[in-house]
Amino acid sequence: NDYEAAKFLYKQAISSAKLHKFVHEEALAYELAAYFHLELGEMEQSMEYFLAAHERYHEWGAFGKCNSLFEFVKSSFSQASSTV
């Protein structure tokens, strides 16, 4: 369970996609990193990554994905805040 290595690799994937201007890959990398941080209970970092993913999906024109991601985040974070 090397979470720090995984975090580094997610950041590396995001950086590489950004460098090569693969917006769709950058969006996916942000989204997967967000789910990873959500599973670790790192809500603030997870939200930052979800927002970045949403922005990249929107930039790419994947509006349906934007909507489904928004709904997932809205329900996940409202549940999390109600348990605190």
N, C-alpha and C positions, 0 to 999 in steps of 0.2 A: 504493500500500500504506500506507494511513493507519490503522495499528493502534490508535493512541491515540484517534482519533475513533470507531472501531468500539467500543472498550471503553466510551467515554463513552455511546454510543447504547445499548449493552446495559444499562448501569446506569440510563439514563433509562427504558428500557422496563420494567425491573423496578420502578422507583419508581412509574411511572404505574399499572401493574397493581396494585401494593400500595395506592396511594392510592385507587383506585376499587374496591378489594376484588374484583378479578377473579382469584381464586385460581388457576384453571386457566391463565390467561394469564401470571401471575407464575411458575408452575411451568415453563411452556414457555420463558419468557425466561431463567430461571435455567439451564435445561437447555442451551439454545442458547449461552448465554455460557460454560457449562462446556466444551462441545465446542470453542468458539473458543479458549479458554485452553489446552485440552489440545493443540490443533494448534500453538499457539505454544510448547509445552513448559513452560508455567507450571503445573506440577503442583499446587502448593499452592492457588493461586487456583481452578483447575479443580475440585479436590476440594471446596472450600468451596461452590462453585456447585452441584455435583452433590448435595451434602448438602442444600442449601436447596431444590433442585428436588424431591428425594425427600420432604422434609417437606411441601411444598406439594401434591404429588400425593397424599400420604397424607391430608392435611387435606381435599382435594377428594373423596377416596374412590376414587381411581384405583389400586387395589391391584395390579392386573396390571401397570400401568406402573411402579409402585414396584419390583415384582419384576424386571422386565426391566432397569430402570435399575440396580438393585443388581447384577445379574449382569454387565452391561456394565462397570460401574465396577470390580467385583472382578477381572474378567479383564484389563481395561486397566491397572489400577494394579499388579497382580501381575506383568504382563509388564514394565512400566516399571521396577519395583524390581529385577527379576532382571537387567536390562541395566546397572544402575548399578554 
